[in-house]
Amino acid sequence: MTAPQEGGIPRRRERLRPPPGEASRDETWPGANEAKHEKLRRNDLQKRARAQGLQLRHSEYGYSLLDAAHKRVDDRGDLTLEEVESCLART
C-alpha cells in the first residue's frame, strides 16, 4: 500500500494473477502485427469502396461489396480482402 499523496486516498498496487490456463494480461499474442495490418488494409478498402459509391460489409462468411441499391456486387458475400481489392480495381 502506498502512502497518501498530499492528503489523497491511499492506493494499493498489486498485479492479479491470471486464472490457470489463461494467457498473461501482458500482450504476448504473436499475431498482433498481422491483425493490425489486416485492420488497416480493411479500413483502406472501406475508404476506396466509399469513394466509388460502394459499401464494404463483413459477415461470418467473408466480405461483400454493396452498391447504392444495397445489392451485392458480383452477387457474392464470401469475398476475401484480396478479392475485394481486385473487384475495386476493376470498377
C-alpha positions in Angstrom: 0.0 0.0 0.0 1.4 3.4 -0.8 1.2 6.4 1.4 -1.4 9.1 0.5 0.0 11.9 -1.6 -0.9 15.3 -0.2 -3.9 14.1 1.8 -5.2 11.8 -1.0 -6.6 8.3 -0.8 -4.1 5.5 -0.3 -3.8 3.3 -3.3 -2.8 -0.3 -3.4 -0.9 -1.6 -6.4 -1.0 -5.3 -6.9 -1.0 -7.3 -10.0 -3.6 -10.0 -10.2 -2.5 -13.4 -11.5 -4.4 -14.7 -14.5 -6.6 -17.7 -13.9 -5.0 -21.1 -14.6 -4.9 -21.9 -18.3 -5.2 -18.3 -19.4 -2.5 -16.2 -21.0 -1.0 -13.4 -19.1 -2.5 -9.9 -19.3 0.6 -8.6 -21.0 0.4 -8.6 -24.7 2.0 -11.9 -25.9 -0.2 -12.5 -28.9 2.2 -13.4 -31.7 -0.3 -12.3 -34.4 -0.8 -8.8 -33.2 1.1 -7.3 -36.2 -0.8 -9.3 -38.7 -4.1 -8.3 -37.1 -3.2 -4.7 -37.2 -2.1 -4.9 -40.8 -5.4 -6.6 -41.7 -7.4 -3.9 -39.9 -5.5 -1.1 -41.7 -6.0 -2.8 -45.0 -9.7 -3.3 -44.4 -10.1 0.4 -43.4 -8.2 1.4 -46.6 -10.5 -0.8 -48.7 -13.6 0.7 -47.0 -12.5 4.2 -47.9 -11.8 3.1 -51.5 -15.2 1.5 -51.7 -17.0 4.6 -50.3 -15.2 6.7 -52.9 -16.7 4.5 -55.6 -20.2 4.6 -54.1 -20.0 1.1 -52.6 -20.1 -0.3 -49.1 -17.8 -3.0 -47.7 -19.6 -5.3 -45.3 -18.3 -8.3 -43.3 -20.1 -11.4 -42.1 -19.1 -14.7 -40.8 -18.8 -15.9 -44.4 -16.5 -13.2 -45.6 -16.7 -9.7 -47.2 -19.1 -8.3 -49.7 -19.4 -5.1 -51.7 -22.9 -3.5 -51.8 -23.9 -0.9 -54.4 -26.2 2.1 -53.7 -29.3 -0.1 -54.1 -27.9 -2.5 -51.4 -27.3 -5.3 -53.9 -24.2 -7.3 -53.8 -21.5 -6.6 -56.4 -20.7 -9.9 -58.2 -23.5 -11.5 -56.2 -21.1 -12.8 -53.6 -20.9 -12.5 -49.9 -17.8 -14.6 -49.3 -15.1 -12.5 -50.7 -11.6 -12.3 -49.2 -9.8 -8.9 -48.9 -7.7 -9.8 -51.9 -10.8 -10.4 -54.0 -12.4 -7.1 -52.7 -9.2 -5.3 -53.7 -9.3 -6.7 -57.2 -13.0 -6.0 -57.5 -12.4 -2.4 -56.6 -9.6 -2.1 -59.1 -12.0 -3.4 -61.9 -14.7 -0.8 -61.2 
